[in-house]
């Protein structure tokens, strides 16, 4: 009976071994033929650790065949498995390392996997380092399509530029993106145009603007290295300086008009005040004249004014009325002071 159990157990173990061998035989043969250094037991343990053996084997073979293992001693089977378990794209990182190795770029396994885990496309970064790409400034998808700057003489210029960049592998982690490069280049172009004395200087020599902006060190703390800045198009806009001067002149005119209106209002107020004062003085004169008849009556009662004096006073008044009528200053019918007093 014991012998039967031994035979059955051996048969089961043989079947399990044959099943495992059949599943991993192709990968194991590939590793043996390419000297990838991955044993059959390692392939089985990868499946137990939830790692895709086919991805690891193909990536390791690629690294061995291209000579990456000699330059990256940290690129081991365990390192590939760890990067896979961390959620990284092992084949893409391996292809990026191969491309960097062929292009003689300074990038090792640690930097490549860090870039991949940071969410950046490491293979595209290597390609951009080998083949620089052109960025439109400003980005036509996010702006009006031109950079508007004003020269020293007040004339507006509308500029479009093209920036050629390549990836800076060492600053890719934590470096600013393309948007920062576009913003900095746009700021530099506006500043360079604003420092020129005339818009004609920009039209005559656009390369001077490019040279000035390129020497500002705009790629600092970015993931790119600026290769060149080319002014693609320059258009002349409106004369901002003249318009501002016209607006200032109009504002000054309005201020002068306001000051003149204030002075006119003050003059009118002073005139009205003088009219009021004149009316007041006339009232006081009328009050004073009203006291004259009273004084004459009192003089008659006191015997200080005689009849001859009274007639002489009437003659003087009549003569005065006649002179006034001749001069056109009245109708000559002004009432007599004495008559007024008598009434």
MIBA-169576 format. One record per residue (C-alpha): residue number from 0; residue in three letters; z, x, y. Coordinates in pm, 1 decimal. Example, Ala and Ser with C-alpha at 12.3 -4.5 7.8 and 13.67 -1.06 7.14 Angstrom:
2
   nuse   zadren          Z          X          Y
      0      ALA      780.0     1230.0     -450.0
      1      SER      714.0     1367.0     -106.0
end
This chain:
343
   nuse   zadren          Z          X          Y
      0      UNK        0.0        0.0        0.0
      1      UNK       88.0      284.2      238.8
      2      UNK     -241.5      447.0      168.3
      3      UNK     -422.6      130.5      272.8
      4      UNK     -238.5      127.2      605.7
      5      UNK     -328.7      491.0      660.8
      6      UNK     -693.1      422.5      582.4
      7      UNK     -705.0      117.4      810.5
      8      UNK     -532.6      306.7     1094.2
      9      UNK     -771.3      595.9     1059.2
     10      UNK    -1064.5      358.0     1064.2
     11      UNK     -937.3      188.6     1378.6
     12      UNK     -882.1      522.6     1550.8
     13      UNK    -1229.8      630.8     1447.0
     14      UNK    -1378.3      311.3     1588.6
     15      UNK    -1189.2      357.9     1916.4
     16      UNK    -1304.6      718.8     1937.0
     17      UNK    -1662.2      618.9     1866.8
     18      UNK    -1648.4      345.7     2133.9
     19      UNK    -1506.3      584.4     2392.5
     20      UNK    -1748.6      854.5     2292.6
     21      UNK    -2041.4      614.9     2314.2
     22      UNK    -1934.1      497.8     2662.1
     23      UNK    -1876.5      840.8     2816.4
     24      UNK    -2117.0     1046.3     2603.7
     25      UNK    -2397.2     1039.8     2861.8
     26      UNK    -2170.4     1147.2     3149.2
     27      UNK    -2004.7     1411.1     2935.7
     28      UNK    -2342.5     1557.8     2834.8
     29      UNK    -2445.3     1570.0     3201.4
     30      UNK    -2125.1     1756.7     3287.6
     31      UNK    -2178.8     2003.1     3005.5
     32      UNK    -2541.1     2068.0     3092.0
     33      UNK    -2469.3     2117.8     3465.3
     34      UNK    -2135.1     2296.8     3423.9
     35      UNK    -1960.0     2041.6     3637.8
     36      UNK    -1630.9     2114.1     3461.8
     37      UNK    -1531.7     1753.3     3376.2
     38      UNK    -1408.7     1699.5     3020.7
     39      UNK    -1423.3     1384.0     2811.6
     40      UNK    -1050.6     1334.3     2858.5
     41      UNK    -1089.6     1350.2     3235.7
     42      UNK    -1356.3     1080.0     3217.7
     43      UNK    -1122.9      854.5     3018.0
     44      UNK     -834.9      916.9     3260.1
     45      UNK    -1060.7      828.2     3554.8
     46      UNK    -1115.1      483.2     3407.7
     47      UNK     -742.1      444.5     3356.0
     48      UNK     -682.7      540.3     3722.8
     49      UNK     -940.4      279.1     3835.7
     50      UNK    -1191.6      545.3     3940.3
     51      UNK    -1563.2      504.6     3873.1
     52      UNK    -1651.9      804.1     3653.2
     53      UNK    -2023.5      777.8     3727.0
     54      UNK    -1966.6      822.4     4103.6
     55      UNK    -1741.8     1125.2     4054.0
     56      UNK    -1970.2     1288.8     3797.2
     57      UNK    -2284.8     1250.3     4008.5
     58      UNK    -2107.9     1379.2     4320.2
     59      UNK    -1959.6     1676.8     4133.3
     60      UNK    -2296.8     1764.3     3979.3
     61      UNK    -2458.1     1747.3     4324.3
     62      UNK    -2192.5     1982.1     4464.5
     63      UNK    -2228.3     2228.0     4176.7
     64      UNK    -2606.7     2235.4     4179.7
     65      UNK    -2625.4     2296.9     4559.6
     66      UNK    -2359.4     2571.2     4559.6
     67      UNK    -2095.8     2377.8     4755.3
     68      UNK    -1820.3     2467.4     4511.2
     69      UNK    -1840.3     2837.1     4599.4
     70      UNK    -1804.9     2766.5     4974.4
     71      UNK    -1554.3     2479.1     4934.5
     72      UNK    -1295.9     2572.4     4674.4
     73      UNK    -1099.1     2258.2     4765.7
     74      UNK    -1388.8     2041.5     4645.6
     75      UNK    -1241.3     1973.6     4300.5
     76      UNK    -1260.7     1678.3     4067.5
     77      UNK     -912.0     1572.4     4174.5
     78      UNK    -1015.7     1588.3     4542.3
     79      UNK    -1315.4     1364.5     4472.3
     80      UNK    -1094.7     1117.2     4285.8
     81      UNK     -837.6     1117.1     4566.4
     82      UNK    -1103.9     1045.6     4825.8
     83      UNK    -1241.3      762.9     4610.6
     84      UNK     -897.9      607.4     4571.2
     85      UNK     -841.2      637.8     4948.3
     86      UNK    -1142.2      413.9     5008.5
     87      UNK    -1388.2      686.1     5103.9
     88      UNK    -1758.2      703.2     5025.8
     89      UNK    -1770.7     1002.3     4789.9
     90      UNK    -2153.7     1020.8     4746.0
     91      UNK    -2215.3     1000.0     5121.6
     92      UNK    -1959.1     1269.9     5198.0
     93      UNK    -2112.6     1492.8     4930.0
     94      UNK    -2463.1     1441.3     5065.0
     95      UNK    -2334.8     1516.5     5415.4
     96      UNK    -2182.2     1842.1     5291.9
     97      UNK    -2509.8     1933.5     5120.2
     98      UNK    -2705.4     1866.8     5441.3
     99      UNK    -2454.8     2068.2     5646.0
    100      UNK    -2471.7     2350.8     5392.5
    101      UNK    -2852.2     2359.9     5411.5
    102      UNK    -2845.2     2349.8     5792.5
    103      UNK    -2568.7     2615.8     5805.4
    104      UNK    -2332.1     2390.1     5996.5
    105      UNK    -1962.2     2466.5     6010.4
    106      UNK    -1820.4     2174.5     5809.6
    107      UNK    -1601.6     2187.3     5501.4
    108      UNK    -1469.5     1926.7     5259.6
    109      UNK    -1151.3     1856.7     5457.3
    110      UNK    -1339.1     1783.8     5779.8
    111      UNK    -1603.3     1573.8     5602.7
    112      UNK    -1355.1     1350.1     5424.4
    113      UNK    -1145.1     1314.3     5740.3
    114      UNK    -1453.3     1197.8     5932.1
    115      UNK    -1541.3      951.8     5656.6
    116      UNK    -1189.4      809.0     5633.6
    117      UNK    -1179.9      774.8     6012.2
    118      UNK    -1460.5      520.1     5986.6
    119      UNK    -1748.4      732.2     6116.3
    120      UNK    -2077.5      786.5     5939.7
    121      UNK    -2046.5     1150.3     5838.7
    122      UNK    -2402.7     1171.2     5703.2
    123      UNK    -2546.4     1032.9     6029.4
    124      UNK    -2332.3     1282.3     6222.0
    125      UNK    -2482.7     1571.0     6025.4
    126      UNK    -2832.1     1436.5     6076.2
    127      UNK    -2771.9     1408.9     6450.5
    128      UNK    -2650.1     1768.8     6453.8
    129      UNK    -2973.4     1880.4     6289.2
    130      UNK    -3206.3     1639.2     6469.8
    131      UNK    -3071.5     1558.2     6821.1
    132      UNK    -3122.1     1203.0     6938.0
    133      UNK    -3213.9     1062.3     7277.8
    134      UNK    -2987.3      816.3     7461.8
    135      UNK    -3114.4      602.9     7750.2
    136      UNK    -2896.3      612.9     8060.2
    137      UNK    -2808.1      350.2     8150.9
    138      UNK    -2815.7      155.3     7827.6
    139      UNK    -3088.7     -109.7     7875.4
    140      UNK    -2900.2     -348.0     7644.6
    141      UNK    -2588.0     -354.7     7865.1
    142      UNK    -2708.8     -308.9     8222.8
    143      UNK    -2993.4     -380.9     8461.4
    144      UNK    -3184.6      -74.3     8345.3
    145      UNK    -3142.6      159.8     8643.0
    146      UNK    -2876.3      371.2     8809.2
    147      UNK    -2851.0      281.2     9178.1
    148      UNK    -2746.8      568.9     9404.8
    149      UNK    -2765.6      625.7     9781.2
    150      UNK    -2876.8      958.7     9928.0
    151      UNK    -2727.7     1114.9    10238.8
    152      UNK    -2982.0      947.8    10468.3
    153      UNK    -2885.6      601.5    10342.4
    154      UNK    -3193.0      533.6    10124.5
    155      UNK    -3125.9      380.4     9784.2
    156      UNK    -3275.7      538.1     9470.7
    157      UNK    -3311.1      365.2     9133.2
    158      UNK    -3299.0      621.7     8854.6
    159      UNK    -3346.4      611.2     8477.2
    160      UNK    -3250.2      912.8     8270.4
    161      UNK    -3269.8     1021.8     7908.3
    162      UNK    -2992.5     1227.7     7755.6
    163      UNK    -3056.9     1437.8     7447.1
    164      UNK    -2738.8     1490.9     7243.7
    165      UNK    -2636.5     1630.5     6909.3
    166      UNK    -2315.0     1577.7     6719.5
    167      UNK    -2026.0     1816.1     6773.1
    168      UNK    -1874.8     1826.8     6424.1
    169      UNK    -1552.5     1992.3     6537.0
    170      UNK    -1482.4     1722.6     6797.6
    171      UNK    -1612.3     1425.6     6600.0
    172      UNK    -1260.5     1320.4     6500.8
    173      UNK    -1098.0     1174.8     6809.1
    174      UNK    -1398.9     1244.9     7031.7
    175      UNK    -1544.2      985.9     7267.1
    176      UNK    -1851.5      787.8     7166.4
    177      UNK    -2198.2      743.8     7318.3
    178      UNK    -2071.8      491.3     7573.8
    179      UNK    -1849.7      755.7     7731.0
    180      UNK    -2138.9     1002.0     7748.0
    181      UNK    -2362.6      741.0     7915.1
    182      UNK    -2089.7      652.7     8165.6
    183      UNK    -2024.0     1017.7     8253.6
    184      UNK    -2391.8     1101.9     8292.0
    185      UNK    -2443.1      796.9     8513.2
    186      UNK    -2147.8      896.4     8729.0
    187      UNK    -2278.7     1252.2     8756.2
    188      UNK    -2627.1     1137.0     8859.8
    189      UNK    -2488.0      904.4     9127.5
    190      UNK    -2265.4     1183.5     9257.7
    191      UNK    -2550.4     1437.1     9260.8
    192      UNK    -2784.2     1201.5     9448.6
    193      UNK    -2510.7     1112.8     9697.3
    194      UNK    -2460.4     1481.7     9779.8
    195      UNK    -2826.6     1533.1     9875.9
    196      UNK    -2922.8     1514.2    10244.0
    197      UNK    -3236.1     1305.9    10196.8
    198      UNK    -3397.8     1097.5     9926.0
    199      UNK    -3708.5     1312.4     9968.0
    200      UNK    -3521.2     1608.0     9817.6
    201      UNK    -3466.4     1407.9     9498.8
    202      UNK    -3827.2     1292.9     9482.2
    203      UNK    -3955.8     1646.4     9536.6
    204      UNK    -3730.6     1809.6     9277.4
    205      UNK    -3566.9     1574.7     9023.0
    206      UNK    -3487.5     1872.0     8798.7
    207      UNK    -3222.7     1983.7     9045.5
    208      UNK    -3030.1     1662.8     8978.4
    209      UNK    -3056.0     1723.5     8603.7
    210      UNK    -2939.1     2082.1     8640.5
    211      UNK    -2644.2     1978.9     8858.7
    212      UNK    -2530.0     1707.0     8619.0
    213      UNK    -2576.9     1928.2     8312.3
    214      UNK    -2342.1     2191.5     8458.2
    215      UNK    -2057.5     1942.3     8512.5
    216      UNK    -1933.7     1976.6     8154.3
    217      UNK    -1962.1     1606.0     8079.1
    218      UNK    -1940.5     1651.1     7701.4
    219      UNK    -1573.5     1755.2     7713.7
    220      UNK    -1357.3     1559.3     7468.0
    221      UNK    -1659.5     1376.4     7330.0
    222      UNK    -1816.8     1377.1     6985.9
    223      UNK    -2146.9     1506.8     7123.2
    224      UNK    -2296.2     1813.3     7282.8
    225      UNK    -2544.0     1743.3     7562.8
    226      UNK    -2865.7     1934.7     7504.8
    227      UNK    -3060.2     1816.5     7810.5
    228      UNK    -3065.5     1550.9     8081.8
    229      UNK    -3411.0     1441.6     8192.5
    230      UNK    -3487.6     1212.7     8486.6
    231      UNK    -3739.3      969.3     8339.2
    232      UNK    -3811.3      758.0     8646.8
    233      UNK    -3714.6      744.0     9016.3
    234      UNK    -3787.9      443.5     9237.8
    235      UNK    -3710.3      408.3     9608.5
    236      UNK    -3501.7      102.9     9694.1
    237      UNK    -3393.5      -40.6    10026.8
    238      UNK    -3252.5      149.0    10323.6
    239      UNK    -2882.6       83.3    10277.5
    240      UNK    -2786.3      302.2    10572.9
    241      UNK    -3005.5      111.2    10816.5
    242      UNK    -2876.2     -219.3    10687.8
    243      UNK    -2516.9     -105.6    10727.0
    244      UNK    -2588.5       12.6    11081.1
    245      UNK    -2747.2     -322.9    11163.7
    246      UNK    -2448.1     -504.0    11019.7
    247      UNK    -2215.6     -279.8    11219.2
    248      UNK    -2414.0     -344.8    11538.1
    249      UNK    -2397.8     -718.1    11477.5
    250      UNK    -2023.3     -694.8    11415.2
    251      UNK    -1979.5     -496.2    11738.7
    252      UNK    -2183.3     -758.1    11926.6
    253      UNK    -1962.4    -1034.2    11790.7
    254      UNK    -1652.4     -842.7    11895.9
    255      UNK    -1796.9     -792.9    12245.7
    256      UNK    -1881.4    -1162.1    12266.5
    257      UNK    -1530.1    -1252.0    12161.0
    258      UNK    -1383.8    -1019.4    12425.4
    259      UNK    -1617.5    -1164.3    12692.0
    260      UNK    -1525.7    -1517.5    12590.0
    261      UNK    -1160.7    -1425.2    12613.4
    262      UNK    -1212.4    -1285.9    12962.1
    263      UNK    -1410.1    -1597.5    13066.0
    264      UNK    -1132.9    -1821.6    12937.9
    265      UNK     -879.0    -1614.8    13129.5
    266      UNK    -1090.2    -1640.6    13447.4
    267      UNK    -1120.2    -2018.3    13407.3
    268      UNK     -746.9    -2045.6    13354.9
    269      UNK     -685.4    -1836.3    13667.2
    270      UNK     -929.3    -2053.2    13864.9
    271      UNK     -752.6    -2369.4    13754.5
    272      UNK     -423.0    -2213.0    13846.9
    273      UNK     -557.9    -2129.5    14194.5
    274      UNK     -689.8    -2485.0    14230.9
    275      UNK     -346.2    -2616.3    14143.0
    276      UNK     -187.5    -2386.0    14392.5
    277      UNK     -438.3    -2496.7    14662.0
    278      UNK     -361.2    -2861.3    14591.0
    279      UNK        5.0    -2788.6    14613.9
    280      UNK      -40.9    -2608.5    14946.3
    281      UNK     -245.6    -2900.4    15080.4
    282      UNK       28.8    -3138.3    14980.1
    283      UNK      277.4    -2923.7    15162.7
    284      UNK       45.1    -2923.7    15472.0
    285      UNK       20.4    -3305.1    15458.1
    286      UNK      397.0    -3327.2    15438.0
    287      UNK      427.8    -3092.6    15735.0
    288      UNK      171.5    -3294.0    15937.4
    289      UNK      366.0    -3608.9    15860.5
    290      UNK      661.0    -3459.8    16045.9
    291      UNK      457.2    -3410.4    16371.5
    292      UNK      449.0    -3779.3    16479.6
    293      UNK      817.7    -3804.7    16412.2
    294      UNK      877.7    -3502.6    16631.7
    295      UNK      661.6    -3652.4    16913.9
    296      UNK      850.7    -3981.9    16897.9
    297      UNK     1177.2    -3802.3    16908.0
    298      UNK     1051.6    -3598.2    17208.1
    299      UNK      965.8    -3925.4    17392.3
    300      UNK     1310.4    -4066.9    17324.4
    301      UNK     1480.8    -3747.1    17433.3
    302      UNK     1266.7    -3725.0    17749.6
    303      UNK     1119.5    -3392.5    17653.1
    304      UNK      759.4    -3526.0    17649.3
    305      UNK      611.6    -3713.6    17948.3
    306      UNK      319.6    -3952.0    17979.0
    307      UNK       87.0    -3687.7    18124.4
    308      UNK      166.5    -3458.7    17839.0
    309      UNK       87.2    -3740.1    17600.2
    310      UNK     -256.7    -3804.6    17756.8
    311      UNK     -333.2    -3436.1    17757.9
    312      UNK     -248.5    -3422.3    17387.4
    313      UNK     -487.2    -3714.0    17320.8
    314      UNK     -764.1    -3537.0    17514.8
    315      UNK     -714.1    -3226.0    17304.3
    316      UNK     -731.8    -3432.1    16985.0
    317      UNK    -1046.6    -3610.0    17098.4
    318      UNK    -1207.7    -3280.5    17189.4
    319      UNK    -1112.9    -3142.6    16847.1
    320      UNK    -1266.6    -3442.6    16667.4
    321      UNK    -1585.5    -3404.4    16867.7
    322      UNK    -1616.9    -3036.5    16781.3
    323      UNK    -1558.0    -3112.2    16415.4
    324      UNK    -1824.1    -3383.3    16414.4
    325      UNK    -2076.1    -3152.9    16585.0
    326      UNK    -2001.3    -2872.9    16334.5
    327      UNK    -2056.9    -3115.7    16044.5
    328      UNK    -1707.2    -3072.3    15909.0
    329      UNK    -1615.9    -3440.7    15928.4
    330      UNK    -1714.7    -3780.5    16071.0
    331      UNK    -1512.6    -3747.5    16392.6
    332      UNK    -1306.4    -4052.9    16302.4
    333      UNK     -990.7    -3867.8    16202.4
    334      UNK     -686.2    -4072.0    16310.0
    335      UNK     -491.9    -3953.8    16607.1
    336      UNK     -159.9    -3789.0    16539.7
    337      UNK       -8.0    -3981.8    16827.5
    338      UNK     -157.9    -4304.2    16701.2
    339      UNK      -19.3    -4232.4    16361.3
    340      UNK      318.2    -4169.9    16515.1
    341      UNK      291.2    -4489.1    16720.8
    342      UNK      219.2    -4686.9    16407.6
end
